[in-house]
C-alpha cells in the first residue's frame, strides 16, 4: 500500500514540476520587452532622393504592434558617481516616438515619428533612437495620416 501512495505522490510532484516549468518558460516569452534590435539606413543615389532610417523591433503582431501604431521609446541610464564605482540607480528616459510601418509575427519595422525635446528631459550622451532602446506601449496610438 505504501509503495502505490509513494508512486502516485512522485508522479504528482513530477507533473506539478513540469507545469511550473512550462509556466516559467511562457512567462519569459510573453513578458519579454520589445526593443530596438537593428537600425538600417538607405544610401541615396541622388541629392533629392529621400533618406530612410528603419528601426527593427523584436516584437510584431504577436506583441500587439500594428501598422501605423506610434509608440514611445525609452533609454535606460545608470546613474553613477564620478569615479564610476558606485551606482545609485537607473532612470528610464524617453527618447522619442516610432511609427510602425510593417508588423509581422515576431518582428516589426518602424520609422522615427518624433524625437522628444531635451528641454524638460535629462540629456542623453547619444541623441536619437538607437539599438537597445526599449519600446513602451503605454500611451501608444494609431496615426491616421
C-alpha positions as a Python dict, from the first residue, in 0.01 Angstrom:
ca = {
    (1, 'X'): (0, 0, 0),
    (2, 'X'): (278, 246, 85),
    (3, 'X'): (452, 179, -250),
    (4, 'X'): (146, 290, -452),
    (5, 'X'): (100, 603, -238),
    (6, 'X'): (468, 694, -280),
    (7, 'X'): (449, 626, -655),
    (8, 'X'): (142, 844, -703),
    (9, 'X'): (297, 1117, -490),
    (10, 'X'): (611, 1108, -708),
    (11, 'X'): (405, 1131, -1027),
    (12, 'X'): (213, 1423, -880),
    (13, 'X'): (537, 1603, -794),
    (14, 'X'): (679, 1543, -1143),
    (15, 'X'): (362, 1667, -1315),
    (16, 'X'): (341, 1975, -1092),
    (17, 'X'): (711, 2045, -1156),
    (18, 'X'): (659, 2023, -1533),
    (19, 'X'): (359, 2257, -1512),
    (20, 'X'): (565, 2506, -1310),
    (21, 'X'): (850, 2483, -1563),
    (22, 'X'): (609, 2544, -1853),
    (23, 'X'): (465, 2848, -1672),
    (24, 'X'): (813, 2993, -1620),
    (25, 'X'): (903, 2947, -1989),
    (26, 'X'): (576, 3106, -2102),
    (27, 'X'): (634, 3397, -1863),
    (28, 'X'): (971, 3461, -2031),
    (29, 'X'): (815, 3453, -2377),
    (30, 'X'): (519, 3680, -2302),
    (31, 'X'): (688, 3915, -2054),
    (32, 'X'): (984, 3999, -2276),
    (33, 'X'): (1036, 4367, -2352),
    (34, 'X'): (1020, 4492, -2708),
    (35, 'X'): (1347, 4661, -2800),
    (36, 'X'): (1516, 4820, -3098),
    (37, 'X'): (1741, 4541, -3227),
    (38, 'X'): (1873, 4688, -3553),
    (39, 'X'): (1888, 5021, -3736),
    (40, 'X'): (1930, 5043, -4113),
    (41, 'X'): (1963, 5346, -4337),
    (42, 'X'): (1949, 5365, -4713),
    (43, 'X'): (2217, 5534, -4920),
    (44, 'X'): (2054, 5782, -5159),
    (45, 'X'): (2193, 5790, -5513),
    (46, 'X'): (2076, 6146, -5580),
    (47, 'X'): (2072, 6464, -5374),
    (48, 'X'): (1694, 6486, -5386),
    (49, 'X'): (1633, 6115, -5307),
    (50, 'X'): (1463, 6051, -4971),
    (51, 'X'): (1669, 5916, -4682),
    (52, 'X'): (1502, 5643, -4476),
    (53, 'X'): (1610, 5512, -4139),
    (54, 'X'): (1437, 5187, -4039),
    (55, 'X'): (1428, 5064, -3681),
    (56, 'X'): (1378, 4688, -3644),
    (57, 'X'): (1191, 4577, -3331),
    (58, 'X'): (1193, 4231, -3171),
    (59, 'X'): (814, 4226, -3147),
    (60, 'X'): (546, 4229, -3411),
    (61, 'X'): (184, 4118, -3439),
    (62, 'X'): (244, 3870, -3156),
    (63, 'X'): (341, 4160, -2925),
    (64, 'X'): (49, 4382, -3023),
    (65, 'X'): (231, 4608, -3270),
    (66, 'X'): (19, 4716, -3567),
    (67, 'X'): (84, 4920, -3881),
    (68, 'X'): (62, 5299, -3815),
    (69, 'X'): (91, 5249, -3437),
    (70, 'X'): (302, 5517, -3267),
    (71, 'X'): (495, 5403, -2959),
    (72, 'X'): (734, 5577, -2719),
    (73, 'X'): (1097, 5465, -2692),
    (74, 'X'): (1293, 5481, -2364),
    (75, 'X'): (1661, 5451, -2283),
    (76, 'X'): (1791, 5309, -1955),
    (77, 'X'): (2055, 5529, -1795),
    (78, 'X'): (2259, 5417, -1495),
    (79, 'X'): (2340, 5698, -1251),
    (80, 'X'): (2693, 5658, -1107),
    (81, 'X'): (2934, 5867, -908),
    (82, 'X'): (3220, 6048, -1086),
    (83, 'X'): (3461, 5757, -1034),
    (84, 'X'): (3212, 5512, -1184),
    (85, 'X'): (3238, 5270, -892),
    (86, 'X'): (2908, 5334, -716),
    (87, 'X'): (2572, 5302, -890),
    (88, 'X'): (2287, 5498, -738),
    (89, 'X'): (2011, 5362, -961),
    (90, 'X'): (1868, 5352, -1308),
    (91, 'X'): (1649, 5600, -1492),
    (92, 'X'): (1431, 5531, -1794),
    (93, 'X'): (1442, 5842, -2009),
    (94, 'X'): (1205, 5899, -2303),
    (95, 'X'): (1398, 5940, -2628),
    (96, 'X'): (1133, 5968, -2898),
    (97, 'X'): (846, 5806, -3079),
    (98, 'X'): (843, 5548, -3355),
    (99, 'X'): (568, 5479, -3608),
    (100, 'X'): (533, 5114, -3713),
    (101, 'X'): (533, 5079, -4093),
    (102, 'X'): (521, 4698, -4101),
    (103, 'X'): (448, 4428, -3847),
    (104, 'X'): (462, 4051, -3896),
    (105, 'X'): (493, 3768, -3646),
    (106, 'X'): (775, 3849, -3406),
    (107, 'X'): (933, 4144, -3590),
    (108, 'X'): (827, 4496, -3681),
    (109, 'X'): (983, 4782, -3876),
    (110, 'X'): (931, 5142, -3762),
    (111, 'X'): (1042, 5489, -3860),
    (112, 'X'): (1111, 5794, -3645),
    (113, 'X'): (789, 5983, -3573),
    (114, 'X'): (923, 6245, -3334),
    (115, 'X'): (1222, 6299, -3106),
    (116, 'X'): (1143, 6423, -2755),
    (117, 'X'): (1293, 6761, -2670),
    (118, 'X'): (1565, 6766, -2407),
    (119, 'X'): (1428, 7096, -2265),
    (120, 'X'): (1227, 6918, -1994),
    (121, 'X'): (1404, 6580, -2001),
    (122, 'X'): (1751, 6468, -1887),
    (123, 'X'): (2019, 6493, -2154),
    (124, 'X'): (2148, 6185, -2332),
    (125, 'X'): (2504, 6111, -2439),
    (126, 'X'): (2378, 5982, -2774),
    (127, 'X'): (2083, 6167, -2926),
    (128, 'X'): (1828, 5983, -3135),
    (129, 'X'): (1686, 5634, -3109),
    (130, 'X'): (1940, 5351, -3110),
    (131, 'X'): (1983, 4975, -3067),
    (132, 'X'): (1890, 4859, -2717),
    (133, 'X'): (1626, 5125, -2652),
    (134, 'X'): (1300, 4986, -2506),
    (135, 'X'): (962, 5030, -2672),
    (136, 'X'): (674, 5121, -2440),
    (137, 'X'): (312, 5062, -2541),
    (138, 'X'): (161, 5290, -2277),
    (139, 'X'): (18, 5597, -2446),
    (140, 'X'): (52, 5442, -2792),
    (141, 'X'): (-194, 5544, -3062),
    (142, 'X'): (-274, 5480, -3427),
    (143, 'X'): (-167, 5764, -3658),
    (144, 'X'): (-446, 5829, -3910),
    (145, 'X'): (-229, 6033, -4154),
}
